[in-house]
Amino acid sequence: MEGKKTVDVVTSQRVAGSLALLESGQSSDMVIQCGSDEYHVQLSIVCPRSGIVNRMMEGSFTVSLSRRLVARTIDSLGLQRNQS
């Protein structure tokens, strides 16, 4: 059972580190704007969770060059929420 506790602690530390990066905007390479809110995100995290964003970034669209996406709603981006 000691091994599981170690894994849980390591996982918790990684989640906390990821949240800190998200909140700080550090290392972000894209901005998603939804209304007056802006989310500084990392494509390597967003693209695998949203086929829509992934296709936009792979294509020759303005958003792929500007790295700024304006969305009506975050749900419209098809982002899969992590249920774990």
Secondary structure, 3 states (H helix, E strand, C coil): CHHHHHHHHHHHHHHHHHHHHHHHCCCCCEEEEECCEEEEECHHHHHHHCHHHHHHHHCCCHHHHHCEEEECCHHHHCCCCCCC
